[in-house]
Amino acid sequence: MSSGFRSMHPVVALLYYAGLLLFALLVFHPLFLATEIAGLLALLLLQGQGRLLARSLPFMLLMAASVALLNPLFSHRGAHILFYWLDQPITLEAVLYGLMMMTMLLTIFIWFISYNYTVTTDKFMYLFAAAAPRTALLTLMAIRFVPLFQRRLRQITMIQRLRGVDTGTGSLKKRMIDGMTLLKVLLTWSLEEALQTGDSMTARGYGSTKRSTYTIYKADSQDKLVMLLLTVSGVVTLLFWVQGYGKLEIYPRMRPADFGWQEAVMYGSFCLFVLIPAGLEGKEKWLWRSSKHSNYPSDTLKKTKTHSMSYRSS
């Protein structure tokens, strides 16, 4: 059963993740990006998604680290030259910019994991199906095809391996031919099912009349309060960003990052926006544990005393 932030109204989740993605792309500052990563990690761990995060972490680190390594090799802008590599200068500004891009990519990768867990299919359809039903359905089908292709490819590989079609053995030419065979079977299977799905939807009259929707989500007082806090803290952060705060200037020449009272207010508002869901999850876990263990010892003690008194009287 869902609880905490995952059980809240879908509009609240959409506002939160839209704000996080916007801040990850706009606020170019290591402190803000590190805080956003920490907030998302805390939310995922409190939601019990530590194993999913651990499985995805090597791929995320590999992709992000490649950007950090390649940027100094291709970008030579900057005034502080650290050393030369193949007669090309490696500048401090390029290294720092690559690290910033690595942090931004990590933020977006972790954002996708948290978003996919919180905003489920029914929530996505509730948010967008009424305004654009075909676009919402096509988007969900496109997102669904990625894990579906992976599962089908594993099944096809296991079956075709019994027939001698294996991309892991043989010469390079044989591996390429076997790989094309697996790809042909995968595409044929997927296109055939897509045609069957389209015929089934046409036979059932999809799109012939205006689509009706069934609303199962109702905003309560907590949803409205969280939505208000997210809106206020997000707007305050954006107002300070428009005025030029919360930005680390690296190119063309790195400047020292000032952190005055304006940046402090902006950072406090940003922390409130990022950490609200993690706070809700922590509150739910604390209430669950306290309610689970608060009454049990006292009840057990009462039963023990009653049993002891009845034994003595007998």
C-alpha positions as CSV (number, residue, x, y, z in Angstrom):
1,M,0.0,0.0,0.0
2,S,1.3,3.4,-0.9
3,S,1.9,6.0,1.8
4,G,3.7,9.2,2.3
5,F,4.5,11.3,-0.7
6,R,3.6,8.5,-3.2
7,S,0.0,8.5,-1.9
8,M,-0.6,12.2,-2.4
9,H,-2.5,13.9,-5.2
10,P,-0.8,13.5,-8.6
11,V,-0.8,17.3,-9.1
12,V,1.5,17.6,-6.1
13,A,3.9,15.1,-7.5
14,L,3.8,16.8,-10.9
15,L,4.6,20.2,-9.4
16,Y,7.4,18.7,-7.4
17,Y,9.2,16.8,-10.2
18,A,8.6,19.6,-12.7
19,G,10.3,22.1,-10.2
20,L,13.2,19.7,-9.6
21,L,13.9,19.3,-13.3
22,L,13.7,23.0,-13.9
23,F,16.0,23.8,-11.0
24,A,18.5,21.1,-12.2
25,L,18.7,22.8,-15.6
26,L,18.7,26.4,-14.4
27,V,20.5,26.6,-11.1
28,F,24.1,26.0,-12.1
29,H,25.7,25.8,-8.6
30,P,27.3,22.8,-6.9
31,L,25.7,23.3,-3.5
32,F,22.2,23.4,-5.0
33,L,22.8,20.4,-7.2
34,A,24.3,18.4,-4.4
35,T,21.3,19.3,-2.2
36,E,18.9,18.1,-4.9
37,I,20.7,14.8,-5.2
38,A,20.7,14.4,-1.4
39,G,16.9,15.1,-1.3
40,L,16.2,12.6,-4.1
41,L,18.4,9.9,-2.6
42,A,16.8,10.4,0.8
43,L,13.3,10.1,-0.7
44,L,14.2,6.9,-2.6
45,L,15.8,5.3,0.4
46,L,12.8,6.2,2.6
47,Q,10.5,4.7,0.0
48,G,12.4,1.4,0.0
49,Q,14.0,1.8,-3.4
50,G,17.6,1.3,-2.3
51,R,18.1,-1.9,-4.4
52,L,16.8,-0.3,-7.6
53,L,19.1,2.7,-7.0
54,A,22.1,0.4,-6.4
55,R,21.4,-1.5,-9.7
56,S,21.2,1.7,-11.6
57,L,24.1,3.5,-10.0
58,P,27.0,1.9,-12.0
59,F,25.4,3.0,-15.3
60,M,24.7,6.5,-14.0
61,L,28.2,6.9,-12.7
62,L,29.7,5.6,-16.0
63,M,27.7,8.0,-18.1
64,A,28.2,11.0,-15.9
65,A,32.0,10.3,-15.4
66,S,32.5,10.1,-19.1
67,V,31.1,13.6,-19.5
68,A,33.5,14.9,-16.8
69,L,36.5,13.3,-18.5
70,L,35.7,14.3,-22.1
71,N,34.9,17.9,-21.5
72,P,38.5,19.0,-20.6
73,L,39.8,17.0,-23.6
74,F,37.5,18.8,-26.1
75,S,37.0,22.2,-24.4
76,H,40.2,24.3,-23.8
77,R,38.6,27.5,-22.7
78,G,39.8,29.1,-19.5
79,A,42.7,31.1,-18.1
80,H,44.1,28.6,-15.6
81,I,46.1,26.0,-17.5
82,L,46.8,22.9,-15.4
83,F,48.9,20.8,-17.9
84,Y,49.1,19.9,-21.5
85,W,47.8,16.7,-23.1
86,L,48.9,15.9,-26.6
87,D,49.8,19.6,-27.1
88,Q,46.4,20.6,-25.9
89,P,45.9,22.7,-22.7
90,I,43.8,21.2,-19.9
91,T,42.3,24.2,-18.1
92,L,40.9,24.3,-14.6
93,E,37.7,25.9,-15.9
94,A,37.1,23.0,-18.3
95,V,37.7,20.4,-15.5
96,L,35.3,22.2,-13.1
97,Y,32.7,22.6,-15.9
98,G,32.9,18.9,-16.6
99,L,32.4,18.1,-12.9
100,M,29.3,20.4,-12.9
101,M,27.9,18.7,-15.9
102,M,28.5,15.3,-14.3
103,T,26.6,16.4,-11.2
104,M,23.8,17.7,-13.3
105,L,23.5,14.4,-15.2
106,L,23.5,12.4,-12.0
107,T,20.7,14.7,-10.7
108,I,18.6,14.0,-13.8
109,F,19.3,10.3,-13.8
110,I,18.2,10.0,-10.1
111,W,15.2,12.3,-10.9
112,F,14.0,9.8,-13.5
113,I,14.2,6.9,-11.1
114,S,12.2,8.7,-8.4
115,Y,9.7,10.1,-11.0
116,N,9.0,6.6,-12.4
117,Y,8.4,5.2,-9.0
118,T,6.1,8.0,-7.7
119,V,4.2,9.0,-10.9
120,T,2.6,5.7,-11.9
121,T,0.7,5.0,-15.2
122,D,-2.8,5.8,-13.7
123,K,-1.5,9.1,-12.3
124,F,0.0,10.1,-15.6
125,M,-3.2,9.3,-17.5
126,Y,-5.2,11.2,-14.8
127,L,-3.0,14.3,-15.3
128,F,-2.9,14.4,-19.1
129,A,-5.6,12.1,-20.6
130,A,-8.4,14.6,-20.2
131,A,-6.6,17.4,-22.1
132,A,-4.7,15.3,-24.7
133,P,-5.8,11.6,-24.5
134,R,-4.0,10.5,-27.7
135,T,-0.7,12.2,-26.8
136,A,-0.8,10.8,-23.3
137,L,-1.5,7.3,-24.6
138,L,1.3,7.5,-27.2
139,T,3.7,8.8,-24.6
140,L,3.0,5.9,-22.2
141,M,3.3,3.4,-25.1
142,A,6.6,4.8,-26.1
143,I,8.0,4.7,-22.6
144,R,6.6,1.1,-22.2
145,F,8.5,-0.1,-25.3
146,V,11.9,0.3,-23.7
147,P,11.6,-2.3,-20.9
148,L,9.3,-4.4,-23.2
149,F,11.9,-4.6,-25.9
150,Q,14.5,-5.7,-23.3
151,R,12.3,-8.5,-22.0
152,R,11.4,-9.7,-25.5
153,L,15.1,-9.6,-26.6
154,R,16.1,-11.8,-23.6
155,Q,13.3,-14.3,-24.5
156,I,14.3,-14.4,-28.2
157,T,17.9,-14.8,-27.3
158,M,17.2,-17.8,-25.0
159,I,15.0,-19.5,-27.6
160,Q,17.3,-18.8,-30.6
161,R,20.3,-20.0,-28.7
162,L,18.9,-23.5,-28.8
163,R,18.9,-23.2,-32.6
164,G,22.6,-22.2,-32.7
165,V,21.9,-18.4,-33.1
166,D,24.1,-16.8,-30.5
167,T,25.9,-13.4,-30.6
168,G,28.4,-14.5,-27.9
169,T,30.2,-17.2,-29.8
170,G,31.7,-17.6,-33.2
171,S,33.5,-15.3,-35.6
172,L,32.7,-11.6,-36.0
173,K,30.7,-12.2,-39.2
174,K,28.6,-14.9,-37.5
175,R,27.9,-12.7,-34.5
176,M,26.8,-9.9,-36.8
177,I,24.5,-12.2,-38.8
178,D,23.0,-13.7,-35.5
179,G,22.5,-10.2,-34.2
180,M,20.6,-9.1,-37.3
181,T,18.5,-12.3,-37.0
182,L,17.6,-11.5,-33.4
183,L,16.8,-7.9,-34.3
184,K,14.6,-9.1,-37.2
185,V,12.6,-11.4,-35.0
186,L,12.2,-8.6,-32.3
187,L,10.9,-6.0,-34.8
188,T,8.6,-8.5,-36.5
189,W,7.1,-9.5,-33.2
190,S,6.7,-5.9,-32.0
191,L,5.1,-4.7,-35.3
192,E,2.7,-7.6,-35.4
193,E,1.5,-6.9,-31.9
194,A,1.3,-3.1,-32.6
195,L,-1.0,-3.9,-35.6
196,Q,-3.2,-6.1,-33.4
197,T,-3.4,-3.5,-30.8
198,G,-4.5,-0.8,-33.3
199,D,-7.1,-3.1,-34.8
200,S,-8.4,-3.9,-31.3
201,M,-8.7,-0.2,-30.4
202,T,-10.4,0.6,-33.7
203,A,-12.9,-2.3,-33.2
204,R,-13.7,-1.0,-29.7
205,G,-14.4,2.5,-31.0
206,Y,-11.4,4.3,-29.5
207,G,-11.4,8.0,-30.4
208,S,-14.9,7.9,-32.0
209,T,-16.5,10.0,-29.2
210,K,-15.3,12.3,-26.5
211,R,-13.4,10.3,-23.8
212,S,-14.9,10.2,-20.3
213,T,-12.7,10.1,-17.3
214,Y,-13.1,8.6,-13.8
215,T,-11.5,10.6,-11.1
216,I,-10.2,8.6,-8.1
217,Y,-8.0,11.3,-6.7
218,K,-9.3,14.0,-4.4
219,A,-7.1,16.7,-2.8
220,D,-7.3,16.9,1.0
221,S,-6.0,19.5,3.3
222,Q,-2.5,18.0,3.4
223,D,-2.3,18.0,-0.4
224,K,-3.3,21.6,-0.5
225,L,-0.8,22.6,2.2
226,V,2.1,20.8,0.5
227,M,1.1,22.3,-2.8
228,L,1.1,25.7,-1.3
229,L,4.5,25.2,0.3
230,L,6.0,23.9,-2.9
231,T,4.6,26.8,-4.9
232,V,5.8,29.5,-2.5
233,S,9.3,28.0,-2.1
234,G,9.7,27.3,-5.8
235,V,8.6,30.9,-6.8
236,V,11.0,32.4,-4.2
237,T,13.8,30.4,-5.6
238,L,13.0,31.4,-9.2
239,L,12.8,35.1,-8.2
240,F,16.3,35.0,-6.8
241,W,17.6,33.1,-9.8
242,V,16.1,35.7,-12.2
243,Q,18.1,38.4,-10.3
244,G,21.3,36.5,-10.9
245,Y,21.8,34.6,-7.6
246,G,22.6,30.9,-7.3
247,K,24.9,30.8,-10.4
248,L,28.5,29.8,-10.6
249,E,30.3,31.5,-13.4
250,I,33.1,29.3,-14.8
251,Y,33.5,30.5,-18.5
252,P,35.3,32.4,-19.8
253,R,37.0,33.1,-16.5
254,M,36.1,31.5,-13.2
255,R,34.9,33.9,-10.5
256,P,34.8,33.3,-6.8
257,A,31.3,32.2,-5.6
258,D,29.8,34.8,-3.2
259,F,27.3,33.5,-0.6
260,G,25.5,36.5,0.9
261,W,22.2,36.8,2.6
262,Q,20.4,36.7,-0.8
263,E,22.0,33.3,-1.6
264,A,21.2,32.1,1.9
265,V,17.5,33.0,1.6
266,M,17.4,31.3,-1.9
267,Y,19.1,28.2,-0.6
268,G,16.8,28.0,2.4
269,S,13.8,28.2,0.1
270,F,15.3,25.6,-2.3
271,C,16.0,23.2,0.6
272,L,12.3,23.5,1.7
273,F,11.2,22.7,-1.8
274,V,13.5,19.7,-2.2
275,L,13.2,18.1,1.2
276,I,9.4,18.3,1.7
277,P,8.7,14.8,0.2
278,A,11.5,13.2,2.2
279,G,10.1,14.9,5.3
280,L,6.7,13.4,4.6
281,E,8.1,9.9,4.1
282,G,10.1,10.2,7.3
283,K,7.0,11.3,9.2
284,E,5.0,8.4,7.9
285,K,7.7,5.9,8.9
286,W,8.0,7.5,12.4
287,L,4.2,7.4,12.9
288,W,4.1,3.7,11.8
289,R,6.9,2.7,14.1
290,S,5.6,4.6,17.1
291,S,2.0,3.3,16.6
292,K,3.4,-0.3,16.2
293,H,5.4,-0.3,19.4
294,S,3.6,2.1,21.7
295,N,0.6,0.0,22.8
296,Y,2.1,-3.5,22.7
297,P,4.3,-3.4,25.8
298,S,1.6,-1.9,28.0
299,D,-1.0,-4.4,26.9
300,T,1.4,-7.3,27.5
301,L,2.2,-5.9,31.0
302,K,-1.5,-5.7,31.8
303,K,-2.1,-9.3,30.7
304,T,0.9,-10.5,32.7
305,K,-0.4,-8.7,35.9
306,T,-3.9,-10.1,35.5
307,H,-2.6,-13.6,35.0
308,S,-0.4,-13.3,38.1
309,M,-3.2,-12.1,40.3
310,S,-5.6,-14.9,39.1
311,Y,-2.9,-17.5,39.8
312,R,-2.3,-16.1,43.3
313,S,-6.0,-16.1,44.2
314,S,-6.4,-19.6,43.1
